[in-house]
């Protein structure tokens, strides 16, 4: 039996990339359907390269937060972020003004774990922005960095076209 090696997956990634490029070239795109199509292609690339890892991490953090009774609202938000991590293009976060318990919980989260998470995601976004093709992924990671620093009071809305 052969050991697993990441090098064995390179032909799969190349084949997926070639298929997506062929689809981009072969299918005529009008302006209205073109934007939807580009979002789907962007989401597919995101899912293959970054999204599944980020969704798993957000899910694990959500479970850990729900184990502690104090951070259950943060854990629920992280489950929403995990869903967004699978398919982020076409959705935007809406931030609301907070007061009371949610504001206090956001400040506690910011001090304990929020700033570290945001810095790591921000650095990953900056590294993605080094290449031209990585700029959309980097911008999505910047959006996630803002979400994880103060998770409460955020709703995810679909962008209307």
Secondary structure by P-SEA (a helix, b strand, c coil): ccccccccaaaaaaaaaaaaaaaaacccccaaaaaaaaaaaaaaaaaaccaaaaaaaaaaaaaaaaacccaaaaaaaaaaaaaaaaccccbbbbbbbbccaaaaaaaaaaaccaaaaaaaaaaaaaaaaccccaaaaaaaaaaaaaaaaccccbbbbcccc
